[in-house]
Amino acid sequence: MLLPRRWTATAAIPAAATVCVLALLVLAGLISFGAAAATLAFLVALAALAYLAFSVRRLDGKAQRIDLRIRKHEAELARTTAALKTIETRLDQVARAVEDSAARRADDLGAILASLGEDRVNAMTRAREVEALRAEVRALARDSV
């Protein structure tokens, strides 16, 4: 498709030829000056209308390309939004799993510490019992001598 500038440059040669022909016809007396001026005004109006039609057609093509680009970007944005929602859902699941794991770990650590505490208390009680038994054995050993 011709660009408006190129179309104008291409139309300049026939326009100059038309003006020359009209001037020759006026000088030869074949048509009146008023008829030549009216013909020239009509041709200028037609040229302007053609120029505007080409310009509008070109702008319409640009608008269509822009519209296609916008639709492409909207589709890409929709895909990205869907992917982000999927990722967000997955992150929520992972966060819940981490929280559950942390709670289980805290419970396990509490149970381990409680168990260690019970073992220590039991060991201390046994140590006292063993010490008491040793004292009795020593006392018996002294009495028997």
C-alpha positions as a Markdown table, in Angstrom:
| # | Residue | x | y | z |
|---|---|---|---|---|
| 1 | Met | 0.0 | 0.0 | 0.0 |
| 2 | Leu | 1.3 | 3.5 | -0.9 |
| 3 | Leu | 2.2 | 5.7 | 2.0 |
| 4 | Pro | 0.5 | 9.2 | 2.0 |
| 5 | Arg | 3.8 | 10.9 | 1.3 |
| 6 | Arg | 4.7 | 8.6 | -1.6 |
| 7 | Trp | 1.1 | 8.9 | -2.9 |
| 8 | Thr | 1.4 | 12.7 | -2.8 |
| 9 | Ala | 4.8 | 12.6 | -4.6 |
| 10 | Thr | 3.3 | 10.2 | -7.2 |
| 11 | Ala | 0.2 | 12.3 | -7.8 |
| 12 | Ala | 2.3 | 15.6 | -8.1 |
| 13 | Ile | 3.3 | 14.7 | -11.7 |
| 14 | Pro | -0.2 | 14.1 | -13.1 |
| 15 | Ala | -1.5 | 17.1 | -11.1 |
| 16 | Ala | 1.2 | 19.4 | -12.8 |
| 17 | Ala | 0.3 | 17.9 | -16.2 |
| 18 | Thr | -3.4 | 18.6 | -15.6 |
| 19 | Val | -2.7 | 22.2 | -14.6 |
| 20 | Cys | -0.6 | 22.6 | -17.8 |
| 21 | Val | -3.4 | 21.1 | -20.0 |
| 22 | Leu | -6.0 | 23.3 | -18.4 |
| 23 | Ala | -3.8 | 26.4 | -18.9 |
| 24 | Leu | -3.3 | 25.5 | -22.6 |
| 25 | Leu | -7.1 | 24.9 | -23.1 |
| 26 | Val | -7.8 | 28.4 | -21.5 |
| 27 | Leu | -5.1 | 30.0 | -23.7 |
| 28 | Ala | -6.4 | 28.2 | -26.8 |
| 29 | Gly | -9.9 | 29.5 | -26.0 |
| 30 | Leu | -11.4 | 26.0 | -26.0 |
| 31 | Ile | -12.8 | 26.5 | -22.4 |
| 32 | Ser | -13.4 | 29.5 | -20.3 |
| 33 | Phe | -11.3 | 30.6 | -17.3 |
| 34 | Gly | -14.2 | 29.9 | -14.9 |
| 35 | Ala | -14.7 | 26.4 | -16.2 |
| 36 | Ala | -11.0 | 25.7 | -15.9 |
| 37 | Ala | -11.0 | 27.0 | -12.4 |
| 38 | Ala | -14.0 | 25.0 | -11.5 |
| 39 | Thr | -12.4 | 21.9 | -13.0 |
| 40 | Leu | -9.2 | 22.5 | -11.2 |
| 41 | Ala | -11.1 | 23.0 | -7.9 |
| 42 | Phe | -13.1 | 19.8 | -8.5 |
| 43 | Leu | -9.8 | 17.9 | -9.2 |
| 44 | Val | -8.2 | 19.4 | -6.0 |
| 45 | Ala | -11.2 | 18.3 | -4.0 |
| 46 | Leu | -11.0 | 14.8 | -5.5 |
| 47 | Ala | -7.3 | 14.6 | -4.7 |
| 48 | Ala | -7.9 | 15.7 | -1.2 |
| 49 | Leu | -10.6 | 13.2 | -0.8 |
| 50 | Ala | -8.4 | 10.4 | -2.2 |
| 51 | Tyr | -5.6 | 11.5 | 0.1 |
| 52 | Leu | -7.9 | 11.4 | 3.1 |
| 53 | Ala | -9.2 | 8.0 | 2.1 |
| 54 | Phe | -5.7 | 6.6 | 1.9 |
| 55 | Ser | -4.8 | 8.2 | 5.2 |
| 56 | Val | -7.9 | 6.8 | 6.9 |
| 57 | Arg | -7.2 | 3.4 | 5.4 |
| 58 | Arg | -3.7 | 3.5 | 6.6 |
| 59 | Leu | -4.8 | 4.6 | 10.1 |
| 60 | Asp | -7.4 | 1.9 | 10.2 |
| 61 | Gly | -4.7 | -0.7 | 9.4 |
| 62 | Lys | -2.5 | 0.7 | 12.2 |
| 63 | Ala | -5.5 | 0.6 | 14.5 |
| 64 | Gln | -6.2 | -3.1 | 13.6 |
| 65 | Arg | -2.5 | -4.0 | 14.3 |
| 66 | Ile | -2.6 | -2.2 | 17.6 |
| 67 | Asp | -5.9 | -4.0 | 18.5 |
| 68 | Leu | -4.3 | -7.4 | 17.6 |
| 69 | Arg | -1.3 | -6.5 | 19.8 |
| 70 | Ile | -3.6 | -5.5 | 22.6 |
| 71 | Arg | -5.6 | -8.8 | 22.4 |
| 72 | Lys | -2.3 | -10.8 | 22.3 |
| 73 | His | -1.1 | -9.0 | 25.4 |
| 74 | Glu | -4.5 | -9.4 | 27.1 |
| 75 | Ala | -4.4 | -13.2 | 26.4 |
| 76 | Glu | -0.8 | -13.3 | 27.8 |
| 77 | Leu | -1.9 | -11.4 | 30.8 |
| 78 | Ala | -4.8 | -13.8 | 31.4 |
| 79 | Arg | -2.4 | -16.8 | 31.2 |
| 80 | Thr | -0.1 | -15.0 | 33.6 |
| 81 | Thr | -2.9 | -14.3 | 36.0 |
| 82 | Ala | -4.1 | -17.9 | 35.9 |
| 83 | Ala | -0.5 | -19.1 | 36.5 |
| 84 | Leu | -0.2 | -16.7 | 39.4 |
| 85 | Lys | -3.4 | -18.0 | 40.9 |
| 86 | Thr | -2.1 | -21.5 | 40.6 |
| 87 | Ile | 1.2 | -20.5 | 42.2 |
| 88 | Glu | -0.7 | -18.7 | 45.0 |
| 89 | Thr | -2.8 | -21.7 | 45.7 |
| 90 | Arg | 0.3 | -23.9 | 45.8 |
| 91 | Leu | 2.1 | -21.5 | 48.1 |
| 92 | Asp | -0.9 | -21.5 | 50.5 |
| 93 | Gln | -0.7 | -25.3 | 50.5 |
| 94 | Val | 3.0 | -25.2 | 51.2 |
| 95 | Ala | 2.6 | -22.6 | 53.9 |
| 96 | Arg | -0.1 | -24.8 | 55.6 |
| 97 | Ala | 2.2 | -27.9 | 55.3 |
| 98 | Val | 5.1 | -25.9 | 56.9 |
| 99 | Glu | 2.9 | -24.7 | 59.7 |
| 100 | Asp | 1.7 | -28.3 | 60.3 |
| 101 | Ser | 5.2 | -29.6 | 60.2 |
| 102 | Ala | 6.3 | -26.9 | 62.7 |
| 103 | Ala | 3.5 | -27.8 | 65.0 |
| 104 | Arg | 4.4 | -31.5 | 64.8 |
| 105 | Arg | 8.1 | -30.7 | 65.4 |
| 106 | Ala | 7.2 | -28.6 | 68.5 |
| 107 | Asp | 5.0 | -31.4 | 69.8 |
| 108 | Asp | 7.8 | -33.9 | 69.2 |
| 109 | Leu | 10.4 | -31.6 | 70.9 |
| 110 | Gly | 8.1 | -31.2 | 73.8 |
| 111 | Ala | 7.7 | -34.9 | 74.1 |
| 112 | Ile | 11.4 | -35.5 | 73.8 |
| 113 | Leu | 12.2 | -32.9 | 76.5 |
| 114 | Ala | 9.5 | -34.3 | 78.8 |
| 115 | Ser | 10.9 | -37.7 | 78.3 |
| 116 | Leu | 14.4 | -36.5 | 79.0 |
| 117 | Gly | 13.1 | -34.7 | 82.1 |
| 118 | Glu | 11.4 | -37.9 | 83.3 |
| 119 | Asp | 14.5 | -39.9 | 82.7 |
| 120 | Arg | 16.6 | -37.4 | 84.7 |
| 121 | Val | 14.1 | -37.4 | 87.6 |
| 122 | Asn | 14.0 | -41.2 | 87.5 |
| 123 | Ala | 17.8 | -41.4 | 87.4 |
| 124 | Met | 18.1 | -39.0 | 90.3 |
| 125 | Thr | 15.6 | -41.1 | 92.3 |
| 126 | Arg | 17.4 | -44.3 | 91.5 |
| 127 | Ala | 20.7 | -42.7 | 92.4 |
| 128 | Arg | 19.3 | -41.8 | 95.8 |
| 129 | Glu | 17.9 | -45.3 | 96.2 |
| 130 | Val | 21.3 | -46.8 | 95.2 |
| 131 | Glu | 23.1 | -44.4 | 97.6 |
| 132 | Ala | 20.7 | -45.5 | 100.4 |
| 133 | Leu | 21.3 | -49.1 | 99.6 |
| 134 | Arg | 25.1 | -48.5 | 99.7 |
| 135 | Ala | 24.8 | -46.8 | 103.1 |
| 136 | Glu | 22.8 | -49.8 | 104.4 |
| 137 | Val | 25.4 | -52.2 | 103.0 |
| 138 | Arg | 28.2 | -50.2 | 104.6 |
| 139 | Ala | 26.3 | -50.1 | 107.8 |
| 140 | Leu | 25.7 | -53.9 | 107.7 |
| 141 | Ala | 29.3 | -54.4 | 106.8 |
| 142 | Arg | 30.5 | -52.5 | 109.9 |
| 143 | Asp | 28.1 | -54.3 | 112.2 |
| 144 | Ser | 29.2 | -57.7 | 111.0 |
| 145 | Val | 32.9 | -57.0 | 111.7 |
